[in-house]
Amino acid sequence: MRLRVIATDYDGTIARDGALDPAVREAIANARKRGVLVVIVTGRILSELRHVAGCLDFVDGVVAENGAVVALPNGHVTLLGQAPPLSLISKLTERGIDFKVGRCVVEMEAEFADVAIELIRELELPLAITFNRGRMMLLPASISKACGLRQLLDTLSVSVHNAVGIGDAENDHELLNCCEHGVAVSWGSQRLIDMAGHVIEGQDLSAVADYIDHISTDIRLPIETTTHRKLILEEVEGRTPFEIPIRGRNILVAGDSKSGKSWLAGLLVEQQILQGYTVYAFDPEGDYSSLASLPNTVMLGGGRLLPHGEDLKMLLQQGLSVVLNLSHLSHPEKCEYIQHHLPLVAEHRRERGFPHRILLDECHYFLANSEDQQLLDSKLDSYTLVTYRPSQLPGNVLKSVDVVAVTRLAESEEVDVLRDLLDDSANSMTDSHDWYEQLAGLSITEAALLPPTEEAEGQLRRFIVAPRLTTHVRHRTKYFNTPVAKDREFVFTDNGHAVGESAATLRELVASARQVAPHVLMHHNQHHDFSRWIAGQFCDHDLANDVRQLEIQHKSKGMVDDFATRLSEAIERRYHNS
């Protein structure tokens, strides 16, 4: 993912005894010239920071008072908390305790913690205590460095998922957890070092300057397999969840038609969106429309407004997750749309850092030749490619894959391609000859990780696919509006003879059911023909079960007067409101 911002603590991280290290100041200036924003996140009172650091225009913003105060270089200040209660100030003064008062925080020596707790309880104040070395701060309970940083980055139109956080002390845990990549200094708190994704080694602050110089020369965040943000692949009661980090990793999801590959890909997208990442899904068949029910997510296309060119650029500015439903387009139109707009989305990501992941379903159709391969930004990666024909993907696309997840895959030609992805070291250890049987035998609820995925540990690693929050309807818009093959149409019959109009889509099924004679409708109803056709042709077992219940209800009543209406309502509810 794209590096957009470095958020650093002040005292003990880039400053000693209040004085900013000159080498760090120069490194900050160089990083900003390269287009990386730099912000300070400190427990200091803002006025004190200005006193020791001077004018704060050498950074792009400041979070002061441990998150309670957000300041921009132009002087604009936002308070996230209320001023300290006068009752607390009076009590501390009465006890002769030396303390400092900021816009929202009260700061004092940590040795007075017992007194502070006593007063908070006595006065029934909604305050929290945060320690920083030998000092402590009393501040509103909801305030932290994390919430202050989020406020600042929202103002700057930057995501915390494009941020590196650097700190040294107890009050920096929230900062490092909030940022996509958390970094501690080797001379800081041991507990912070233990939880950090990276540790800056060295004896003085110049090591931080070197680190800032180094990381700001690359546009992408480090790929970190120990990240605190992971996706759950399997969650079975009584077992440790099977998780993987996917930051900066290309994912290939492969499997036969109707094997659950889009369900698995949708699970990964869903979890990322729920963690606050933004995802753009190029959805040729309408498989991901239900993701629009997630926070800050929209679905466009599918017969409705599909953004083109400048409209898509404006949409990208909003920081939303977007499903681009191309199911209403012909195949040539889908190819043209993706060829023009996939690079446009990647270009915005390179400039602004989001969307954090790009999904391309049915990718073998769009990446088949050498020109198509240039649709992918190989520098930033973070693609999820979904296909039932991995054999049709170019070799360099396959070699760029870091994670291989497979649902049922029965064709040996396709399995052979995945076996070829084994690197030399894995080849010497892994016998992949049983992959054919194992992959062909995966149930609809199972999948497998394959090498070169690190978490597969050189083996085929089967797992039960974790449940999703959102529903999934396979090719929902396609089969509602686009006809199936002629020999798969629903044919209404009367004593063995075709009557009325046959139905090639669910839309036509509803229309035709309203036109046939009641006794014809009763005949098909009694034999559960409607529910069997829906289950057999579309694999939409949820809708099939709903329709079967309607068939049973109307069969028991011996009447079908409103069956066509109820059938229409069930299909409309499933395909337009879910």
C-alpha positions as CSV (number, residue, x, y, z in Angstrom):
1,M,0.0,0.0,0.0
2,R,1.0,3.6,-0.6
3,L,2.9,5.5,2.1
4,R,1.3,8.9,2.5
5,V,2.0,10.1,6.0
6,I,4.6,9.7,8.9
7,A,3.1,10.4,12.3
8,T,5.8,10.7,14.9
9,D,5.9,11.4,18.7
10,Y,8.0,14.3,19.7
11,D,9.9,14.0,23.1
12,G,12.3,11.0,23.2
13,T,11.6,10.2,19.5
14,I,12.7,13.1,17.5
15,A,13.6,15.6,20.3
16,R,15.8,15.6,23.3
17,D,15.1,17.9,26.3
18,G,12.5,19.7,24.1
19,A,15.0,20.4,21.2
20,L,14.2,19.0,17.8
21,D,17.2,17.1,16.4
22,P,18.6,19.0,13.4
23,A,19.1,15.8,11.4
24,V,15.4,14.9,12.0
25,R,14.3,18.3,10.9
26,E,16.2,17.9,7.6
27,A,14.8,14.4,7.1
28,I,11.3,15.7,7.6
29,A,11.8,18.5,5.1
30,N,13.1,15.9,2.6
31,A,10.2,13.6,3.1
32,R,7.7,16.4,2.5
33,K,9.5,17.3,-0.7
34,R,8.9,13.7,-1.8
35,G,5.2,14.1,-1.2
36,V,5.0,12.4,2.2
37,L,3.1,14.2,4.8
38,V,4.7,14.4,8.3
39,V,2.7,15.2,11.5
40,I,3.7,15.3,15.2
41,V,1.6,13.5,17.7
42,T,2.6,14.5,21.3
43,G,1.4,14.6,24.8
44,R,2.8,18.1,25.1
45,I,0.5,21.1,25.6
46,L,0.4,23.0,22.3
47,S,1.8,26.3,23.6
48,E,4.7,24.4,25.2
49,L,5.5,22.6,21.9
50,R,5.5,26.0,20.1
51,H,7.9,27.3,22.7
52,V,10.4,24.5,22.4
53,A,10.1,23.7,18.6
54,G,9.3,27.2,17.3
55,C,7.0,27.7,14.4
56,L,5.3,24.5,13.5
57,D,5.1,25.0,9.8
58,F,7.9,22.4,9.3
59,V,5.2,19.7,9.6
60,D,1.8,19.3,8.1
61,G,-0.1,19.2,11.4
62,V,0.1,18.6,15.1
63,V,-1.8,16.5,17.5
64,A,-1.2,17.8,21.0
65,E,-2.3,17.1,24.5
66,N,-2.3,13.3,23.8
67,G,-5.0,13.7,21.2
68,A,-7.2,16.4,22.6
69,V,-5.9,19.3,20.4
70,V,-5.5,19.2,16.6
71,A,-3.6,22.1,15.0
72,L,-2.8,23.0,11.4
73,P,0.2,25.1,10.2
74,N,-2.2,28.0,9.3
75,G,-3.2,28.3,13.0
76,H,-6.5,26.5,12.9
77,V,-7.1,24.5,16.1
78,T,-9.7,21.9,16.8
79,L,-10.5,20.7,20.3
80,L,-11.7,17.2,20.8
81,G,-12.4,17.4,24.5
82,Q,-13.6,19.8,27.1
83,A,-11.6,22.1,29.3
84,P,-10.4,20.5,32.6
85,P,-13.1,20.9,35.3
86,L,-12.6,23.8,37.7
87,S,-13.4,21.6,40.6
88,L,-10.4,19.4,39.8
89,I,-8.1,22.4,39.4
90,S,-9.3,23.8,42.8
91,K,-8.7,20.5,44.6
92,L,-5.2,20.1,43.1
93,T,-4.3,23.7,44.1
94,E,-5.6,23.1,47.6
95,R,-3.3,20.1,48.0
96,G,-0.3,22.1,46.8
97,I,0.4,19.8,43.8
98,D,2.4,21.3,41.0
99,F,0.6,20.8,37.7
100,K,0.1,22.2,34.2
101,V,-3.2,23.0,32.5
102,G,-3.7,22.8,28.8
103,R,-6.8,23.3,26.7
104,C,-8.1,19.9,27.7
105,V,-5.4,18.2,29.8
106,V,-4.0,18.4,33.3
107,E,-0.4,17.3,33.5
108,M,1.6,16.4,36.7
109,E,4.2,14.1,38.1
110,A,3.3,10.4,38.0
111,E,4.0,10.1,41.8
112,F,0.6,11.9,42.4
113,A,-1.4,9.1,40.6
114,D,-3.1,8.0,43.9
115,V,-4.2,11.6,44.6
116,A,-5.5,11.9,41.0
117,I,-7.5,8.7,41.2
118,E,-8.9,9.8,44.6
119,L,-10.1,13.1,43.2
120,I,-11.5,11.6,40.0
121,R,-13.6,9.3,42.1
122,E,-14.6,11.9,44.7
123,L,-15.7,14.4,42.0
124,E,-17.2,11.7,39.8
125,L,-15.2,13.0,36.8
126,P,-15.2,11.2,33.3
127,L,-11.4,11.4,33.1
128,A,-8.7,8.9,32.2
129,I,-5.1,8.8,33.3
130,T,-2.3,8.3,30.8
131,F,1.3,7.8,31.8
132,N,4.3,9.0,29.9
133,R,7.6,8.2,31.6
134,G,7.6,10.0,34.9
135,R,4.7,12.2,34.0
136,M,1.0,11.6,33.8
137,M,-2.0,13.3,32.1
138,L,-5.6,13.6,33.1
139,L,-7.8,14.0,30.1
140,P,-11.3,13.2,28.8
141,A,-11.8,9.4,28.8
142,S,-12.5,9.2,25.1
143,I,-9.3,11.0,24.1
144,S,-6.2,9.3,22.8
145,K,-3.4,9.9,20.3
146,A,-5.3,7.7,18.0
147,C,-8.5,9.7,17.9
148,G,-6.5,12.9,17.5
149,L,-4.5,11.5,14.6
150,R,-7.7,10.3,12.9
151,Q,-9.2,13.7,13.2
152,L,-6.1,15.3,11.7
153,L,-5.8,12.9,8.9
154,D,-9.5,13.2,8.0
155,T,-8.9,16.9,7.7
156,L,-5.9,16.3,5.4
157,S,-7.9,13.7,3.4
158,V,-5.5,10.9,4.3
159,S,-6.2,7.4,5.7
160,V,-4.5,6.0,8.8
161,H,-4.0,2.9,6.6
162,N,-1.4,4.9,4.7
163,A,0.4,6.0,7.8
164,V,3.6,5.0,9.6
165,G,3.6,5.8,13.4
166,I,6.8,6.2,15.3
167,G,7.0,6.4,19.1
168,D,9.0,5.7,22.2
169,A,6.8,5.6,25.4
170,E,3.8,4.2,27.1
171,N,1.4,6.8,25.6
172,D,2.4,5.8,22.1
173,H,0.6,2.4,22.1
174,E,-2.5,3.9,20.6
175,L,-0.5,5.8,18.0
176,L,1.2,2.7,16.8
177,N,-1.9,0.6,16.9
178,C,-3.8,3.2,14.9
179,C,-1.3,3.5,12.1
180,E,-0.9,0.8,9.4
181,H,2.7,0.3,10.4
182,G,3.9,0.9,13.9
183,V,7.5,1.7,14.6
184,A,9.3,1.9,18.0
185,V,12.8,3.3,18.8
186,S,15.2,0.9,20.4
187,W,15.9,3.2,23.4
188,G,12.2,3.4,24.2
189,S,9.7,1.4,26.3
190,Q,10.3,-2.3,26.1
191,R,6.6,-3.0,26.0
192,L,6.2,-0.7,23.0
193,I,9.1,-2.4,21.3
194,D,7.5,-5.8,21.8
195,M,4.3,-4.7,20.1
196,A,5.8,-2.7,17.2
197,G,6.0,-3.9,13.7
198,H,9.5,-2.5,13.3
199,V,12.2,-1.2,15.7
200,I,14.6,1.6,14.8
201,E,18.0,0.5,16.0
202,G,20.6,3.1,17.1
203,Q,21.9,5.1,20.0
204,D,20.5,8.6,19.2
205,L,17.9,10.5,17.3
206,S,19.9,10.5,14.1
207,A,18.7,6.9,13.7
208,V,15.1,8.2,13.3
209,A,16.3,10.7,10.8
210,D,17.9,7.9,8.8
211,Y,14.7,5.9,9.0
212,I,12.5,8.7,7.8
213,D,14.9,9.3,4.9
214,H,14.9,5.7,4.0
215,I,11.1,5.0,4.2
216,S,10.1,8.2,2.4
217,T,12.1,7.3,-0.7
218,D,9.8,4.3,-1.4
219,I,6.2,4.9,-2.3
220,R,4.9,1.8,-0.6
221,L,4.5,0.7,3.0
222,P,6.7,-2.2,4.2
223,I,5.1,-5.6,3.7
224,E,4.8,-6.9,7.3
225,T,3.7,-10.4,8.0
226,T,3.3,-9.7,11.8
227,T,0.9,-6.9,11.3
228,H,-1.9,-6.5,13.9
229,R,-4.5,-6.2,11.1
230,K,-5.3,-9.7,9.7
231,L,-8.1,-11.3,7.8
232,I,-9.8,-14.4,9.2
233,L,-10.0,-17.3,6.8
234,E,-11.3,-19.9,9.2
235,E,-13.1,-19.5,12.6
236,V,-14.1,-22.8,14.2
237,E,-15.2,-23.0,17.8
238,G,-12.5,-24.4,20.0
239,R,-9.7,-23.6,17.6
240,T,-7.4,-20.6,17.1
241,P,-8.7,-18.5,14.2
242,F,-6.7,-19.0,11.0
243,E,-5.6,-15.5,9.9
244,I,-3.4,-13.9,7.3
245,P,-2.1,-10.4,6.8
246,I,-2.6,-9.1,3.2
247,R,-1.0,-5.6,3.3
248,G,0.7,-5.1,0.0
249,R,0.2,-8.7,-1.1
250,N,-1.4,-9.8,-4.4
251,I,-4.0,-12.5,-3.9
252,L,-5.2,-15.1,-6.4
253,V,-8.5,-16.7,-5.7
254,A,-9.1,-19.6,-8.1
255,G,-11.8,-22.2,-8.3
256,D,-14.4,-23.9,-10.6
257,S,-17.6,-22.2,-11.5
258,K,-20.1,-22.5,-8.6
259,S,-17.3,-23.6,-6.2
260,G,-17.6,-20.6,-3.9
261,K,-14.6,-18.6,-5.1
262,S,-16.5,-15.3,-5.3
263,W,-17.9,-16.0,-1.9
264,L,-14.3,-16.4,-0.5
265,A,-13.1,-13.2,-2.4
266,G,-16.1,-11.3,-1.0
267,L,-15.3,-12.5,2.5
268,L,-11.8,-11.0,2.2
269,V,-13.2,-7.7,0.8
270,E,-15.9,-7.6,3.5
271,Q,-13.4,-7.9,6.3
272,Q,-11.1,-5.2,4.9
273,I,-14.0,-2.8,4.6
274,L,-15.1,-3.5,8.1
275,Q,-11.5,-2.7,9.2
276,G,-11.8,0.7,7.6
277,Y,-9.9,0.0,4.3
278,T,-11.3,1.1,1.0
279,V,-11.8,-1.4,-1.8
280,Y,-12.7,-1.0,-5.5
281,A,-14.3,-4.2,-7.0
282,F,-14.6,-4.6,-10.7
283,D,-17.5,-7.0,-10.8
284,P,-18.3,-8.3,-14.3
285,E,-21.1,-10.6,-13.2
286,G,-22.8,-8.8,-10.3
287,D,-21.4,-11.2,-7.6
288,Y,-20.4,-8.5,-5.1
289,S,-23.5,-6.2,-5.0
290,S,-24.5,-7.2,-1.5
291,L,-21.2,-5.6,-0.2
292,A,-23.0,-2.2,-0.7
293,S,-24.8,-2.9,2.7
294,L,-21.4,-2.4,4.5
295,P,-20.4,1.0,5.9
296,N,-19.1,3.6,3.4
297,T,-19.7,1.3,0.5
298,V,-21.8,1.8,-2.6
299,M,-22.6,-0.3,-5.7
300,L,-22.9,1.4,-9.1
301,G,-23.8,-0.1,-12.4
302,G,-25.9,-3.2,-12.9
303,G,-28.3,-1.3,-15.1
304,R,-28.0,1.8,-13.0
305,L,-25.6,4.7,-13.2
306,L,-22.0,3.4,-13.9
307,P,-19.4,6.1,-13.5
308,H,-17.1,6.9,-16.4
309,G,-14.0,9.0,-16.7
310,E,-14.3,12.3,-14.7
311,D,-17.3,11.0,-12.8
312,L,-15.2,8.1,-11.5
313,K,-12.4,10.5,-10.6
314,M,-14.8,12.5,-8.5
315,L,-16.1,9.3,-6.8
316,L,-12.5,8.3,-6.0
317,Q,-12.1,11.6,-4.1
318,Q,-14.8,10.5,-1.6
319,G,-12.8,7.7,0.0
320,L,-15.6,5.2,-0.3
321,S,-15.5,1.5,-1.1
322,V,-17.2,0.9,-4.5
323,V,-18.5,-2.1,-6.3
324,L,-18.6,-1.4,-10.1
325,N,-21.2,-3.8,-11.3
326,L,-20.6,-4.5,-15.0
327,S,-23.2,-7.3,-15.4
328,H,-25.4,-5.3,-17.7
329,L,-22.6,-4.7,-20.2
330,S,-21.7,-7.0,-23.1
331,H,-18.3,-8.7,-23.0
332,P,-16.6,-6.2,-25.3
333,E,-18.1,-3.4,-23.3
334,K,-16.8,-4.9,-20.1
335,C,-13.3,-5.2,-21.6
336,E,-13.4,-1.6,-22.8
337,Y,-14.6,-0.3,-19.4
338,I,-11.9,-2.2,-17.5
339,Q,-9.1,-1.2,-19.9
340,H,-9.9,2.4,-19.4
341,H,-10.9,2.6,-15.8
342,L,-8.7,0.1,-14.0
343,P,-5.6,2.2,-14.6
344,L,-7.5,5.3,-13.6
345,V,-8.2,3.8,-10.2
346,A,-4.6,2.6,-9.8
347,E,-3.3,6.1,-10.7
348,H,-5.5,7.6,-8.0
349,R,-4.2,5.1,-5.5
350,R,-0.6,5.9,-6.4
351,E,-1.3,9.6,-5.8
352,R,-3.6,9.5,-2.8
353,G,-3.1,6.1,-1.2
354,F,-6.6,4.7,-1.7
355,P,-8.4,2.5,-2.6
356,H,-6.2,0.2,-0.5
357,R,-7.2,-2.8,-2.6
358,I,-8.5,-3.4,-6.1
359,L,-10.4,-6.6,-6.9
360,L,-10.8,-7.9,-10.5
361,D,-13.2,-10.8,-10.9
362,E,-13.1,-13.0,-14.0
363,C,-9.6,-11.6,-14.4
364,H,-8.5,-14.1,-17.1
365,Y,-10.7,-12.3,-19.6
366,F,-9.0,-8.9,-19.0
367,L,-5.3,-9.8,-18.5
368,A,-4.7,-12.3,-21.2
369,N,-2.2,-10.5,-23.4
370,S,0.9,-8.4,-22.8
371,E,-0.9,-5.1,-23.2
372,D,-3.5,-6.1,-20.7
373,Q,-0.8,-6.9,-18.1
374,Q,0.0,-3.2,-17.9
375,L,-3.4,-2.6,-16.4
376,L,-1.9,-3.6,-13.1
377,D,0.4,-1.3,-11.0
378,S,3.2,-3.7,-10.1
379,K,4.8,-1.2,-7.8
380,L,1.9,-0.9,-5.3
381,D,0.3,-4.4,-5.9
382,S,-2.5,-5.1,-3.4
383,Y,-4.7,-6.7,-6.1
384,T,-7.2,-9.5,-5.6
385,L,-7.5,-11.5,-8.8
386,V,-10.4,-14.0,-9.1
387,T,-10.7,-16.6,-11.8
388,Y,-11.8,-20.1,-12.8
389,R,-9.1,-20.2,-15.4
390,P,-5.7,-19.5,-13.8
391,S,-4.1,-21.3,-16.8
392,Q,-5.1,-18.3,-19.0
393,L,-3.2,-15.8,-16.9
394,P,0.2,-14.7,-18.1
395,G,3.2,-16.0,-16.3
396,N,4.4,-12.7,-14.9
397,V,0.9,-12.1,-13.4
398,L,1.0,-15.5,-11.7
399,K,4.6,-14.8,-10.5
400,S,3.4,-11.6,-8.9
401,V,1.0,-13.5,-6.6
402,D,1.8,-13.7,-2.9
403,V,-1.3,-15.5,-1.7
404,V,-3.0,-18.4,-3.5
405,A,-6.5,-19.4,-2.2
406,V,-8.4,-22.1,-4.0
407,T,-11.9,-23.4,-3.8
408,R,-12.9,-26.6,-5.5
409,L,-10.8,-27.0,-8.7
410,A,-11.3,-30.2,-10.6
411,E,-9.4,-29.7,-13.9
412,S,-5.9,-31.0,-13.9
413,E,-4.7,-28.3,-16.3
414,E,-5.7,-25.6,-13.9
415,V,-4.1,-27.4,-10.9
416,D,-0.9,-27.9,-12.9
417,V,-0.6,-24.1,-13.2
418,L,-0.8,-23.7,-9.5
419,R,1.7,-26.5,-8.9
420,D,4.1,-24.5,-11.0
421,L,4.0,-21.6,-8.6
422,L,5.9,-23.7,-6.0
423,D,9.3,-22.1,-5.6
424,D,12.5,-24.1,-5.6
425,S,12.7,-24.5,-1.9
426,A,9.1,-25.7,-1.6
427,N,9.6,-28.0,-4.5
428,S,12.3,-29.9,-2.7
429,M,10.0,-30.4,0.4
430,T,6.5,-30.6,-1.0
431,D,4.8,-33.5,-2.8
432,S,2.0,-31.8,-4.7
433,H,0.8,-34.9,-6.6
434,D,-2.1,-35.3,-4.3
435,W,-3.3,-31.8,-5.0
436,Y,-5.5,-33.0,-7.8
437,E,-7.6,-35.2,-5.5
438,Q,-7.6,-32.8,-2.6
439,L,-8.6,-29.7,-4.6
440,A,-11.3,-31.6,-6.6
441,G,-12.7,-32.9,-3.3
442,L,-13.2,-29.5,-1.6
443,S,-16.8,-28.9,-0.5
444,I,-18.6,-25.7,-1.0
445,T,-17.7,-24.6,2.5
446,E,-14.0,-25.4,2.1
447,A,-10.9,-23.8,0.5
448,A,-7.2,-24.2,0.6
449,L,-4.1,-22.0,0.8
450,L,-1.3,-23.1,-1.5
451,P,2.4,-22.2,-1.7
452,P,3.9,-19.7,-2.4
453,T,1.6,-18.4,0.4
454,E,3.8,-18.1,3.4
455,E,1.1,-19.2,5.8
456,A,0.7,-22.4,3.9
457,E,4.1,-23.4,5.1
458,G,5.0,-25.2,1.9
459,Q,1.9,-27.4,2.0
460,L,-1.7,-27.4,0.8
461,R,-3.5,-26.0,3.8
462,R,-7.3,-26.7,3.9
463,F,-9.7,-24.6,5.9
464,I,-13.4,-24.1,6.4
465,V,-14.3,-20.7,5.0
466,A,-15.3,-18.3,7.8
467,P,-18.9,-16.9,7.7
468,R,-19.7,-13.6,6.1
469,L,-21.8,-10.7,7.3
470,T,-23.2,-10.0,3.8
471,T,-25.1,-12.3,1.6
472,H,-24.0,-13.5,-1.8
473,V,-26.1,-14.2,-4.9
474,R,-24.1,-15.8,-7.7
475,H,-24.3,-13.6,-10.9
476,R,-27.4,-12.0,-9.4
477,T,-28.0,-9.3,-12.0
478,K,-26.9,-11.5,-14.9
479,Y,-29.5,-14.1,-14.2
480,F,-32.2,-11.7,-13.4
481,N,-31.9,-9.9,-16.7
482,T,-29.8,-12.0,-19.1
483,P,-31.1,-15.3,-20.6
484,V,-29.7,-18.7,-19.8
485,A,-29.1,-21.2,-22.6
486,K,-32.2,-22.3,-24.6
487,D,-32.1,-25.8,-23.3
488,R,-32.2,-24.5,-19.7
489,E,-35.3,-22.3,-20.0
490,F,-38.3,-22.9,-17.8
491,V,-41.1,-24.3,-20.1
492,F,-44.7,-24.2,-18.9
493,T,-46.6,-27.3,-20.0
494,D,-50.2,-28.6,-20.1
495,N,-50.5,-32.3,-20.4
496,G,-47.0,-32.5,-21.8
497,H,-47.4,-29.7,-24.3
498,A,-45.6,-26.4,-24.1
499,V,-47.9,-23.4,-23.4
500,G,-47.3,-19.7,-23.0
501,E,-43.9,-18.1,-23.1
502,S,-40.9,-20.0,-21.8
503,A,-38.6,-18.2,-19.3
504,A,-34.9,-17.7,-19.8
505,T,-34.5,-15.3,-16.8
506,L,-36.0,-14.8,-13.5
507,R,-37.7,-11.6,-14.8
508,E,-39.3,-13.7,-17.6
509,L,-40.4,-16.3,-15.1
510,V,-42.3,-13.8,-13.1
511,A,-43.9,-12.3,-16.3
512,S,-44.8,-15.7,-17.8
513,A,-46.3,-17.1,-14.5
514,R,-48.8,-14.2,-14.6
515,Q,-50.0,-15.2,-18.1
516,V,-50.5,-19.0,-17.9
517,A,-53.8,-20.6,-16.9
518,P,-54.3,-21.3,-13.2
519,H,-54.3,-25.1,-13.7
520,V,-51.0,-24.9,-15.4
521,L,-49.6,-22.9,-12.6
522,M,-51.0,-25.4,-10.1
523,H,-49.4,-28.3,-11.9
524,H,-45.9,-26.8,-11.7
525,N,-46.5,-25.6,-8.1
526,Q,-47.5,-29.2,-7.0
527,H,-44.3,-30.6,-8.5
528,H,-42.1,-27.8,-7.0
529,D,-40.8,-27.0,-10.5
530,F,-40.2,-23.4,-9.7
531,S,-37.9,-23.9,-6.7
532,R,-36.1,-26.8,-8.4
533,W,-35.4,-24.7,-11.5
534,I,-34.1,-21.8,-9.4
535,A,-31.8,-24.0,-7.4
536,G,-30.6,-26.0,-10.4
537,Q,-29.9,-23.1,-12.8
538,F,-28.8,-20.3,-10.4
539,C,-27.5,-22.2,-7.3
540,D,-29.5,-19.6,-5.3
541,H,-30.6,-22.0,-2.6
542,D,-31.9,-19.3,-0.3
543,L,-34.4,-18.0,-3.0
544,A,-35.2,-21.6,-3.9
545,N,-36.1,-22.4,-0.3
546,D,-38.3,-19.3,-0.1
547,V,-40.1,-20.3,-3.3
548,R,-40.5,-23.9,-2.1
549,Q,-42.2,-22.6,1.0
550,L,-44.6,-20.7,-1.2
551,E,-45.3,-23.8,-3.2
552,I,-46.0,-25.8,-0.1
553,Q,-48.3,-23.1,1.3
554,H,-50.4,-22.8,-1.8
555,K,-50.4,-26.5,-2.4
556,S,-51.9,-27.1,1.0
557,K,-54.6,-24.5,0.4
558,G,-55.4,-26.0,-3.0
559,M,-55.3,-22.6,-4.7
560,V,-52.9,-20.5,-6.6
561,D,-54.7,-17.3,-7.0
562,D,-51.9,-15.1,-5.6
563,F,-49.0,-17.5,-6.2
564,A,-47.6,-15.5,-9.2
565,T,-47.8,-12.3,-7.1
566,R,-46.0,-13.9,-4.1
567,L,-43.4,-15.4,-6.5
568,S,-42.7,-12.0,-7.9
569,E,-42.4,-10.5,-4.5
570,A,-39.9,-13.2,-3.4
571,I,-37.7,-12.7,-6.4
572,E,-37.8,-8.9,-6.2
573,R,-37.0,-8.9,-2.5
574,R,-34.1,-11.2,-3.1
575,Y,-32.5,-9.5,-6.1
576,H,-33.2,-5.8,-5.4
577,N,-33.5,-5.4,-1.6
578,S,-30.8,-7.7,-0.2
